[in-house]
């Protein structure tokens, strides 16, 4: 996912852009456009833009979210990154009236920003502003979206930013995000989801400014727009905002067909060779359901029982970390989870029509990598074989019913989940969780576990140093005992024997140097 924020300090932006970049501010800064006084306004256009409103009259803040049904899956072959780059040219670039530095300078006193997130299927442009500054902010937002300047210096800077995200952030500095992107590529090879939302290194090199201009006119249109507004906005403001957005091209509403995810046969392992002190481990497989499906909710309980993101109550956490000290965190997911290193709860803005189940173990000592993988397979196999016990089900369901309320603490998140739910064609997500969890039984959960979860056909990704040695060990598939620095119980050692006898049975093991990741 690509996330950008234009509410930087003015000095930082000027330092980044520089007077020699061909985008220097004009001598006289353009004023913020003001709405026409109501007394002389013509009847508002108020185009038929699909809109979701989450009013909160007592809130001093107003949130805006524009969800465009266009994402990295719409990148043309050989120009991967076009959607993300076009999005940045709307949120992190100048307009026909002002330079990017001037845009930032106008936004800064409002403590506001224009943020852009590009994911596989959607691009979301968001803002949050105090209602006292709403008129000024709305004028700038409409200007940025409907009158982009497509300035060459902005284009080159944003392209470089995406390339740096791929080559520096993902490859070099953030092993957690590297593993997350790699498991998606492994689960969806040759699929529109296969490449990162930022694109690829070679694909970005091929994108031209003319490509961006065409893509904007074809894709960032009213027909593909789902507008969300929330907070303490005044009466009539939504109509005024939609009138401003009427300047976007009408376009054609198209829902791109997605091929089925490729079948996974056996346990296919990718070792990403990188100089790192620990091993990050992901494995998963496609799921034929989303949160719009009834069976999603029993699986949500099962995944929480295995290991809720950033919590310490799951089975994996208890067995692998607490009892054995293998690593820091052990989590399970029934859908894509954006930016897991930086968030404690799910964030909106990444609806997808195809999802996947995955486990994430992080970080593991190299000597324990095979044991940790066997341990995760052992626990998942045990859940599939034995199911959840009634007491565990009741405890997990109670936890989830209350914990999910924390997912919508902010105005922006409440609005974001509302838009995601509309994208899926369902009732509001948190309400749906409440209603579904109140009705499901432990038998429902265990039926869903047996129907959807499995360990025989997996995509497995490990980010590791000394990949050749690990490859040889995985292919030998011999027990690798866990060594303890202190005395442990006989019961634990007896269970360790069972874990060691769990065969990995790799169908294939490949090594990919990190320098080749996200290249093309």
Secondary structure, DSSP 4 states (H G I P E B T S, - for coil): -EEEE----HHHHHHHH-GGGS-PPPSSPPPPP-PPPGGGPPPP-----EEEEEE-TT-SEEEEEEEES--GGGPPTT-TTHHHHHHHHHHSS-BSSS-HHHHHHHHHTTT---EEEE-SS-EEEEEEEEGGGHHHHHHHHHHHHHSB---HHHHHHHHHHHHHIIIIIIIII-HHHHHHHHHHHHHTTTSTTSS-TT--HHHHHH--HHHHHHHHHHHSSGGGEEEEEEESPPTTHHHHHHHHHTTS----------PPPPP--SEEEEEEE---SEEEEEEEEEES--TTSTHHHHHHHHHHHHH-TT-S-SHHIIIIIITT---SEEEEESS--TTGGG-SS--SS---SSEEEEEEEEEEEGGGHHHHHHHHHHHHHHHHHH---HHHHHHHHHHHHHHGGGGG-SHHHHHHHHHHHHHHTSS-HHHHHHHHHHH--HHHHHHHHHHH--SSSEEEEEEESSHHHHHHHHHHT---PPP-SS---HHHHHHHHHHHTS---EEEEEEEEGGGTT--
